[in-house]
């Protein structure tokens, strides 16, 4: 049981990296404001921050907080690619 708990602790991103990623997610959302295409499910406009967080979750299969520290740089690269493809 202790082994499982330790494994879970070391697989989840530390708070400092999670905080840095959240800031980058917000900056990416700022960049995407007004650039997302209209969608009938969002008559009042799309939320770019939710869009970025969902893209991260879809790509990595988990929320940004649950991604391991080892993938930190990979998430940063992914966020940069989101900006480039908008």
Secondary structure as UniProt FT lines:
FT   HELIX           2..11
FT   HELIX           15..32
FT   TURN            33..35
FT   TURN            40..41
FT   TURN            43..44
FT   HELIX           48..60
FT   HELIX           64..66
FT   HELIX           69..71
FT   HELIX           72..84
//
